[in-house]
Amino acid sequence: MSFPMNSVDNVTVAKSPAEVADRIRSVFGEEAVLEVRERKAGKDDTVGHHDIWAKVEKDRFLDFVDTLAEFDFPQFHVISGNDDGDMVTLYYHFTLFQVAGRGKRLGIAVAVRVDKKDLVMPSIFSRIPGVEYSERETREMFGVDFDGLPNKALVFLPEEWDESIKPWRRDEAGPSAGDVRELS
């Protein structure tokens, strides 16, 4: 998959946070954009960058990534997550307009809820290969399988690890007291 670029002479043209948020809303509905934030810093307390916090259904997640790519190549940072009872919520962190300069960079955090009865997410590896280690880590720590991820080997846990134990889960799949040892 190749991403379309919004550029003039190979220089990315940064859009405003409102334009990006409006496009996300137009494709995914009004409830998709939770918040647009200004991040101020420096001695003059000026806007250094903006953040958009969004949410999307897992079956529309690849469409979301493709929508971001309408503006700029989405620079992927990390997947974080939380065990929320019957769901695992994954938070994907991206940046748009990374090279556009102070005040133009736009952080995107998108929440995707994955039901524990169907812990499968579409992988974005085919679009952004740099996601591999984060998807593998999320797989081994939360038990979320990534459909389309070619390498699903463990990253952090030892080779002899019982893969039915998911260290970041708070339910019966999480570690028991016997699985934890004192560090010396």
C-alpha positions as CSV (number, residue, x, y, z in Angstrom):
1,M,0.0,0.0,0.0
2,S,1.4,3.4,-0.9
3,F,0.2,6.5,1.0
4,P,-0.9,9.6,-0.9
5,M,1.1,12.6,0.1
6,N,-0.2,16.2,0.4
7,S,2.8,17.9,-0.8
8,V,4.2,20.7,-3.1
9,D,7.6,19.9,-4.6
10,N,8.0,17.0,-2.1
11,V,7.5,19.4,0.9
12,T,4.6,18.4,3.1
13,V,1.9,21.1,3.4
14,A,0.8,21.1,7.0
15,K,-3.0,21.4,7.6
16,S,-4.5,22.9,10.7
17,P,-5.6,20.6,13.5
18,A,-9.2,21.6,12.9
19,E,-8.9,20.5,9.2
20,V,-7.6,17.1,10.2
21,A,-10.2,16.7,13.0
22,D,-13.0,17.7,10.6
23,R,-11.8,15.1,8.0
24,I,-11.7,12.4,10.7
25,R,-15.3,13.4,11.8
26,S,-16.5,13.4,8.2
27,V,-15.3,9.8,7.7
28,F,-15.9,8.3,11.1
29,G,-18.6,10.3,12.7
30,E,-18.9,13.2,15.1
31,E,-18.0,11.0,18.1
32,A,-14.6,9.9,16.6
33,V,-12.7,13.0,17.7
34,L,-12.7,13.2,21.4
35,E,-10.5,16.3,21.9
36,V,-8.1,18.6,20.1
37,R,-5.5,20.1,22.5
38,E,-2.8,22.8,22.2
39,R,0.5,22.0,23.8
40,K,2.3,25.1,24.9
41,A,5.9,25.4,26.0
42,G,8.9,27.7,26.2
43,K,9.6,31.0,27.8
44,D,6.9,32.6,25.7
45,D,4.4,29.9,26.4
46,T,3.6,29.5,22.7
47,V,2.0,26.5,21.0
48,G,4.6,24.0,20.3
49,H,2.3,21.4,18.8
50,H,-1.3,20.1,18.9
51,D,-2.8,16.7,19.8
52,I,-5.9,15.0,18.5
53,W,-7.4,12.3,20.7
54,A,-9.7,10.0,18.7
55,K,-11.4,6.7,18.9
56,V,-12.5,4.3,16.2
57,E,-14.0,0.8,15.9
58,K,-11.4,-1.9,15.2
59,D,-13.0,-2.9,11.9
60,R,-12.4,0.8,10.7
61,F,-8.9,1.1,12.1
62,L,-7.1,0.6,8.7
63,D,-9.4,3.2,7.2
64,F,-8.4,5.6,10.0
65,V,-4.7,5.1,9.2
66,D,-5.4,5.6,5.5
67,T,-7.3,8.8,6.4
68,L,-4.3,10.2,8.3
69,A,-2.2,9.4,5.2
70,E,-4.3,11.8,3.2
71,F,-2.5,14.6,5.0
72,D,1.0,13.2,5.6
73,F,2.8,9.9,6.2
74,P,1.7,8.9,9.7
75,Q,4.8,8.6,11.8
76,F,4.1,5.7,14.2
77,H,5.5,5.9,17.7
78,V,4.1,3.2,20.0
79,I,1.0,1.2,21.0
80,S,0.0,1.5,24.6
81,G,-2.9,-0.3,26.2
82,N,-5.1,-1.1,29.1
83,D,-7.0,-4.1,30.4
84,D,-10.6,-2.7,30.7
85,G,-12.5,-5.6,32.0
86,D,-14.2,-7.3,29.0
87,M,-12.1,-5.2,26.6
88,V,-8.4,-4.4,25.9
89,T,-8.1,-0.8,24.8
90,L,-5.2,-0.1,22.5
91,Y,-3.9,3.4,22.1
92,Y,-2.0,4.0,18.9
93,H,0.3,7.1,18.9
94,F,1.2,8.8,15.6
95,T,2.6,12.2,14.5
96,L,1.7,14.1,11.3
97,F,3.7,17.1,9.9
98,Q,6.8,16.1,11.9
99,V,9.1,18.2,9.8
100,A,6.7,21.2,9.4
101,G,8.2,23.1,12.3
102,R,7.2,24.4,15.7
103,G,3.4,24.8,16.1
104,K,2.6,22.7,13.0
105,R,3.4,19.1,14.3
106,L,0.2,17.2,15.1
107,G,0.1,14.3,17.5
108,I,-2.7,11.7,17.0
109,A,-3.7,9.2,19.7
110,V,-6.4,6.8,18.6
111,A,-8.2,4.4,21.0
112,V,-9.4,1.1,19.7
113,R,-11.4,-1.3,21.9
114,V,-10.8,-5.0,21.4
115,D,-13.2,-7.4,22.9
116,K,-11.5,-10.2,24.9
117,K,-13.8,-12.7,23.2
118,D,-12.1,-11.8,19.9
119,L,-8.6,-10.5,20.6
120,V,-7.7,-9.9,17.0
121,M,-6.7,-6.6,15.5
122,P,-5.7,-5.8,11.9
123,S,-2.0,-5.2,11.6
124,I,-0.7,-2.0,10.0
125,F,2.6,-3.7,9.2
126,S,1.8,-3.6,5.4
127,R,1.4,0.2,5.7
128,I,4.0,1.0,8.4
129,P,6.6,-1.8,8.8
130,G,8.1,0.0,11.9
131,V,5.0,-1.1,13.9
132,E,6.3,-4.7,14.1
133,Y,7.9,-4.6,17.5
134,S,5.1,-2.7,19.1
135,E,2.5,-5.1,17.7
136,R,4.6,-8.1,18.8
137,E,5.0,-6.6,22.3
138,T,1.2,-6.0,22.5
139,R,0.6,-9.5,21.4
140,E,2.8,-11.1,24.1
141,M,1.8,-8.7,26.9
142,F,-2.0,-8.4,26.3
143,G,-2.8,-11.5,24.1
144,V,-4.0,-9.4,21.1
145,D,-3.2,-11.2,17.8
146,F,-2.4,-9.0,14.8
147,D,-3.9,-10.3,11.6
148,G,-1.3,-9.7,8.8
149,L,1.8,-9.4,11.1
150,P,4.4,-11.8,9.6
151,N,6.6,-12.3,12.6
152,K,4.8,-13.0,15.9
153,A,7.8,-14.2,17.9
154,L,8.3,-13.0,21.5
155,V,10.2,-9.7,21.9
156,F,10.7,-9.3,25.7
157,L,9.6,-12.5,27.4
158,P,12.0,-15.5,27.5
159,E,11.7,-18.2,24.9
160,E,10.5,-20.7,27.6
161,W,7.6,-18.4,28.7
162,D,4.2,-19.9,29.0
163,E,2.4,-17.8,26.3
164,S,-1.0,-18.4,28.0
165,I,0.2,-15.9,30.7
166,K,-0.2,-12.3,29.6
167,P,1.8,-10.0,31.9
168,W,-0.3,-6.8,31.4
169,R,-3.7,-8.4,31.8
170,R,-5.6,-8.1,35.1
171,D,-7.8,-11.1,34.7
172,E,-7.2,-14.8,34.8
173,A,-4.8,-14.5,31.8
174,G,-2.5,-12.3,33.9
175,P,0.4,-13.6,36.0
176,S,-0.3,-15.3,39.3
177,A,1.9,-14.7,42.4
178,G,3.8,-17.9,41.4
179,D,4.8,-16.4,38.0
180,V,6.5,-13.4,39.6
181,R,10.0,-13.6,41.2
182,E,12.0,-11.2,43.2
183,L,14.8,-9.4,41.4
184,S,18.1,-9.4,43.0
